[in-house]
Amino acid sequence: MKLTNLTGAAFLSCVLFAASCTALPTNEPVPAHHMSDGTFVNTDGKAINKPFTDLIRWQWTREEPDPVVFEVLQPDLKKIESPEENQITWIGHSTFLLQVSGINVLTDPHFSERASPFSFAGPKRVVESPLSISELPYIHAVVISHNHYDHLDEESIVALAQRIQDTPVVFYVPLGLKAWFDDLGVSNVRELDWWETESLSQFRVSAVPVRHWSARGMFDRNKTLWAGWMIDIGDFRFFHTGDSGYSKDFKDIAVRFPDIDLATIPIGAYDPRWFMKDAHMDPAEAVQVYQDLQAKKAIGMHWGTFILTDEEMTEPPKLLAQALEAQGLTAGEFAVMQHGELMLLPVSD
């Protein structure tokens, strides 16, 4: 089944006239991950909330790896503007441009120089973005996994919202994040809780639980939700993990959302394990996630763009290759892309 190309106006009309978000039935008046103080926890009932002393210990003892300037491929802008096949382009870190059956979706868009609240300090992009926002095609939807600065970039959001398009882009965000967009004057935002789904003709977006946390300052920890995103375009099913530690959530996701054609899974920002394990999976755990999801194909992300943690920048793909071999899997099943690389996607069976 093929999805005909939706114009911006048609897509927005679907958004505006969607009946409502639909959630799976529950006997609980308040979902278990909603705390009475307005914060959220993971599906195991626990919040990731390490003491400040652990952060100081890590920062005091860490040895930051040397930067590596990876090769950046320059995408064919004609193929980006008018794709003849389903395709995905890795822009860097957790930012992908997914183009399936005439629908263009951005994940966790980050095009700025730093993943930081400051323009003069904080993690700096080691690899330049292969695409600028002005070079993007019409974007129908953007999904945001959570509010950390390497996934939710204010400059990129404002630029996307202000692009001259027939109709404004639609932003899909986890529960509690709409207020942040409202403060920026960005109003075309759809806010979903875990297991909620918005269906728009043959385009469907679902928020699912992953193991993580949220904060943009010192006093807002876990006050907004985090989520992975399942995106169905026609008969093509795509899963964007966002950011997560390993958990049984991925097996639960596979039960509710079988036949995943493609999953983007983090493989970086995992060292030191004593500090990062709860919130960030390592490459071996990423392979386990791929197997738990029973996805047909995966792409590694969340590596090679910023220096966020202590592993060498070139290490994640190497450990991923070792983990795949150990499980009898091939590199083609769980791929690593170059910055700017465009990958053609098979038509779903």
C-alpha positions as CSV (number, residue, x, y, z in Angstrom):
1,M,0.0,0.0,0.0
2,K,1.3,3.4,-1.0
3,L,0.5,6.7,0.7
4,T,-0.2,9.6,-1.7
5,N,1.8,12.8,-1.1
6,L,0.0,15.0,1.4
7,T,0.2,18.7,0.9
8,G,0.9,20.8,4.0
9,A,-2.6,22.1,4.1
10,A,-4.1,18.6,3.9
11,F,-1.7,17.3,6.6
12,L,-2.5,20.1,9.0
13,S,-6.2,19.6,8.3
14,C,-5.8,16.0,9.4
15,V,-4.1,17.2,12.6
16,L,-6.8,19.8,13.4
17,F,-9.7,17.5,12.8
18,A,-8.2,14.4,14.5
19,A,-10.8,13.3,17.0
20,S,-8.4,12.9,19.9
21,C,-5.4,11.0,21.2
22,T,-6.4,7.4,22.0
23,A,-4.9,5.5,24.9
24,L,-4.9,1.8,25.7
25,P,-7.5,1.0,28.4
26,T,-6.5,1.2,32.0
27,N,-8.3,0.6,35.3
28,E,-6.2,3.2,37.0
29,P,-7.6,6.8,37.3
30,V,-4.0,8.1,37.1
31,P,-1.3,6.3,35.2
32,A,1.3,4.7,37.4
33,H,4.2,6.9,36.0
34,H,2.4,10.1,37.0
35,M,3.5,11.2,40.5
36,S,1.3,13.2,42.9
37,D,3.9,16.0,42.9
38,G,3.6,16.5,39.1
39,T,6.8,14.6,38.2
40,F,7.1,11.3,36.2
41,V,8.9,8.0,36.8
42,N,9.9,5.1,34.6
43,T,7.7,2.0,34.2
44,D,9.5,0.3,37.0
45,G,8.2,3.0,39.3
46,K,11.6,4.6,39.8
47,A,13.0,8.0,38.8
48,I,16.5,8.4,37.6
49,N,17.7,11.0,40.0
50,K,21.4,10.6,40.8
51,P,22.8,12.7,43.6
52,F,24.8,15.8,42.8
53,T,27.8,14.2,44.5
54,D,27.8,11.5,41.7
55,L,28.0,14.2,39.1
56,I,30.9,15.9,40.9
57,R,32.7,12.5,41.2
58,W,32.3,11.9,37.5
59,Q,33.4,15.3,36.4
60,W,36.4,15.3,38.9
61,T,37.7,11.9,37.6
62,R,36.8,12.0,34.0
63,E,39.2,12.0,31.0
64,E,37.4,13.6,28.1
65,P,38.2,11.9,24.8
66,D,39.8,13.6,21.9
67,P,37.5,15.1,19.2
68,V,37.3,13.2,15.9
69,V,36.2,15.0,12.8
70,F,34.3,12.4,10.9
71,E,33.7,12.6,7.1
72,V,30.5,14.4,6.3
73,L,28.6,13.4,3.2
74,Q,26.8,16.1,1.3
75,P,23.3,14.8,0.6
76,D,21.9,15.2,-2.9
77,L,19.4,18.0,-2.4
78,K,17.4,16.9,-5.4
79,K,16.8,13.5,-3.9
80,I,16.0,15.2,-0.6
81,E,13.5,17.6,-2.1
82,S,11.9,15.0,-4.4
83,P,12.6,11.4,-3.3
84,E,11.7,8.7,-5.7
85,E,11.9,6.0,-3.0
86,N,11.5,5.7,0.7
87,Q,14.7,7.0,2.4
88,I,16.3,8.2,5.6
89,T,19.1,10.6,6.1
90,W,21.3,10.9,9.2
91,I,21.9,14.5,10.0
92,G,23.8,13.7,13.2
93,H,23.3,12.6,16.8
94,S,19.6,11.7,17.1
95,T,18.4,13.8,14.1
96,F,17.1,11.9,11.2
97,L,15.1,13.0,8.1
98,L,12.6,10.2,7.4
99,Q,10.9,10.3,4.0
100,V,8.3,7.7,3.3
101,S,5.4,7.8,0.8
102,G,5.4,11.6,0.5
103,I,5.6,12.2,4.3
104,N,8.7,14.0,5.7
105,V,9.4,13.5,9.5
106,L,12.3,15.0,11.5
107,T,13.4,13.3,14.8
108,D,15.0,15.3,17.6
109,P,16.1,18.2,15.3
110,H,19.5,19.7,16.3
111,F,21.2,22.0,13.9
112,S,23.0,24.3,16.3
113,E,26.6,24.6,17.3
114,R,26.2,23.6,20.9
115,A,23.9,21.2,22.9
116,S,23.7,23.6,25.8
117,P,21.6,26.4,27.3
118,F,24.6,28.7,26.5
119,S,26.0,29.9,23.2
120,F,29.5,30.2,24.6
121,A,29.8,27.0,26.6
122,G,28.7,23.4,26.8
123,P,29.1,20.4,24.4
124,K,30.1,21.7,21.0
125,R,29.3,20.1,17.7
126,V,32.4,18.2,16.5
127,V,30.9,17.4,13.1
128,E,29.0,20.1,11.2
129,S,25.5,19.5,10.2
130,P,25.3,18.1,6.6
131,L,22.1,20.0,6.0
132,S,20.8,23.4,7.1
133,I,17.2,24.0,8.0
134,S,16.8,26.0,4.9
135,E,17.8,23.0,2.8
136,L,15.2,20.7,4.3
137,P,12.1,19.8,2.2
138,Y,8.6,20.5,3.5
139,I,8.5,18.9,7.0
140,H,5.1,17.5,7.9
141,A,6.0,16.5,11.5
142,V,8.7,16.7,14.1
143,V,8.9,14.3,17.0
144,I,10.7,15.2,20.2
145,S,11.8,12.5,22.6
146,H,12.6,14.6,25.7
147,N,13.9,18.0,26.8
148,H,17.6,17.5,27.2
149,Y,19.6,20.0,25.2
150,D,21.1,17.5,22.8
151,H,17.5,16.5,21.8
152,L,15.5,19.6,22.2
153,D,17.3,22.6,20.7
154,E,15.6,26.0,21.0
155,E,17.3,27.6,18.0
156,S,16.4,24.7,15.7
157,I,12.8,24.6,16.9
158,V,12.3,28.3,16.4
159,A,13.8,28.1,12.9
160,L,11.6,25.2,11.9
161,A,8.5,26.9,13.2
162,Q,9.3,30.1,11.3
163,R,10.0,28.4,7.9
164,I,8.0,29.7,5.1
165,Q,5.7,26.7,4.3
166,D,2.1,26.3,3.2
167,T,1.2,25.5,6.8
168,P,3.3,25.2,10.0
169,V,5.1,22.1,10.9
170,V,3.4,19.9,13.6
171,F,5.5,19.1,16.7
172,Y,4.8,15.9,18.6
173,V,6.1,16.0,22.2
174,P,5.8,14.0,25.4
175,L,3.4,15.1,28.2
176,G,4.3,18.4,29.8
177,L,6.4,19.9,27.0
178,K,3.8,21.9,25.2
179,A,4.2,24.7,27.7
180,W,7.8,25.2,26.7
181,F,6.7,25.5,23.1
182,D,4.0,27.9,24.1
183,D,6.6,30.2,25.7
184,L,8.4,30.4,22.4
185,G,5.2,31.2,20.5
186,V,5.1,27.9,18.8
187,S,1.5,26.7,19.0
188,N,1.1,23.8,16.6
189,V,2.1,21.2,19.1
190,R,0.5,17.9,20.0
191,E,1.3,16.5,23.4
192,L,1.0,12.7,24.1
193,D,1.3,10.5,27.1
194,W,2.8,7.0,26.9
195,W,0.7,4.6,24.8
196,E,-1.3,7.4,23.3
197,T,-1.8,7.5,19.6
198,E,-2.9,10.1,17.1
199,S,-4.2,8.8,13.9
200,L,-4.2,11.0,10.8
201,S,-5.5,9.1,7.8
202,Q,-2.5,6.8,6.9
203,F,-0.1,8.7,9.2
204,R,-0.1,7.6,12.8
205,V,2.1,8.7,15.7
206,S,2.4,6.9,19.1
207,A,4.3,7.8,22.2
208,V,5.8,4.8,24.0
209,P,7.7,4.4,27.3
210,V,11.5,4.3,27.4
211,R,13.9,4.5,30.4
212,H,15.2,8.0,30.9
213,W,14.6,11.3,32.7
214,S,14.1,15.0,31.9
215,A,15.4,18.4,33.0
216,R,16.5,21.7,31.4
217,G,17.5,23.4,34.6
218,M,18.2,22.7,38.3
219,F,14.6,22.8,39.5
220,D,12.6,20.9,36.8
221,R,13.8,17.4,37.0
222,N,11.3,14.9,35.7
223,K,8.6,17.5,35.4
224,T,8.1,16.7,31.8
225,L,7.8,13.2,30.3
226,W,10.2,11.4,27.9
227,A,9.2,9.0,25.2
228,G,10.1,6.9,22.2
229,W,8.0,7.4,19.1
230,M,6.4,4.8,16.8
231,I,5.5,6.3,13.4
232,D,3.3,4.5,10.9
233,I,3.2,5.9,7.4
234,G,1.0,3.7,5.3
235,D,2.3,0.2,6.0
236,F,5.8,1.3,7.0
237,R,6.5,1.2,10.7
238,F,9.4,3.3,12.1
239,F,10.5,3.4,15.7
240,H,12.7,6.3,17.1
241,T,14.1,5.4,20.6
242,G,15.2,8.9,21.4
243,D,17.3,8.2,24.5
244,S,17.1,5.3,26.9
245,G,18.8,2.9,29.2
246,Y,18.0,-0.8,28.6
247,S,14.7,-1.9,30.1
248,K,11.9,-4.4,29.5
249,D,9.9,-1.6,27.8
250,F,11.2,-2.7,24.4
251,K,9.7,-6.2,24.8
252,D,6.4,-4.6,25.7
253,I,6.7,-2.2,22.7
254,A,7.2,-5.2,20.4
255,V,4.0,-6.9,21.7
256,R,1.9,-3.8,21.0
257,F,3.7,-2.7,17.9
258,P,4.9,-5.8,15.9
259,D,6.5,-5.8,12.5
260,I,8.8,-2.8,12.9
261,D,10.5,-2.0,9.6
262,L,13.2,0.3,11.0
263,A,14.4,1.4,14.4
264,T,16.9,4.1,15.3
265,I,18.6,3.0,18.5
266,P,21.3,4.9,20.6
267,I,24.8,3.3,20.6
268,G,26.8,6.1,22.3
269,A,27.1,8.3,25.5
270,Y,27.5,5.3,27.8
271,D,30.7,5.7,29.8
272,P,31.3,5.6,32.7
273,R,28.8,2.8,33.1
274,W,28.5,3.3,36.9
275,F,27.0,6.8,36.1
276,M,25.4,6.3,32.7
277,K,23.9,2.8,32.7
278,D,20.5,3.8,34.0
279,A,19.9,6.3,31.3
280,H,22.1,5.3,28.3
281,M,22.5,1.9,26.8
282,D,25.9,0.7,25.4
283,P,26.3,-1.0,22.0
284,A,25.7,-4.5,23.4
285,E,22.5,-3.4,25.1
286,A,21.5,-1.6,21.8
287,V,21.8,-5.0,20.0
288,Q,19.6,-6.5,22.7
289,V,17.0,-3.7,22.2
290,Y,17.1,-4.5,18.4
291,Q,16.3,-8.1,19.2
292,D,13.7,-7.2,21.8
293,L,11.9,-5.0,19.3
294,Q,12.1,-7.7,16.7
295,A,12.7,-5.0,14.1
296,K,13.7,-5.8,10.6
297,K,16.5,-3.3,10.6
298,A,18.2,-0.8,12.9
299,I,20.4,2.2,12.6
300,G,22.7,3.4,15.4
301,M,22.5,7.0,16.6
302,H,23.5,9.2,19.5
303,W,27.2,9.1,18.8
304,G,29.9,10.9,16.8
305,T,28.4,14.4,16.8
306,F,29.0,15.8,20.4
307,I,31.4,14.7,23.1
308,L,29.0,14.0,26.0
309,T,30.6,11.2,27.9
310,D,33.9,9.4,28.3
311,E,34.1,6.7,25.6
312,E,36.3,7.5,22.5
313,M,34.3,8.9,19.7
314,T,35.1,6.0,17.4
315,E,34.4,3.3,19.9
316,P,30.6,2.9,19.6
317,P,30.6,1.4,16.0
318,K,33.5,-0.9,16.9
319,L,31.7,-2.3,20.0
320,L,28.5,-2.5,18.0
321,A,30.2,-4.7,15.4
322,Q,31.6,-6.9,18.1
323,A,28.1,-7.2,19.7
324,L,26.5,-8.1,16.4
325,E,29.1,-10.8,15.7
326,A,28.6,-12.2,19.1
327,Q,24.9,-12.6,18.4
328,G,25.3,-14.0,14.9
329,L,24.0,-10.8,13.3
330,T,25.3,-8.8,10.4
331,A,26.2,-5.2,10.0
332,G,23.5,-4.9,7.4
333,E,20.9,-5.7,10.1
334,F,22.1,-3.0,12.5
335,A,23.8,-0.3,10.4
336,V,26.0,2.6,11.2
337,M,25.6,5.6,8.9
338,Q,28.0,8.4,8.0
339,H,26.9,12.0,8.8
340,G,24.8,13.1,5.9
341,E,24.4,9.6,4.4
342,L,21.1,8.9,2.7
343,M,19.9,5.3,2.9
344,L,17.2,3.8,0.7
345,L,14.5,1.9,2.6
346,P,12.8,-1.2,1.3
347,V,9.1,-1.2,0.7
348,S,7.4,-3.0,3.6
349,D,6.2,-6.5,2.9
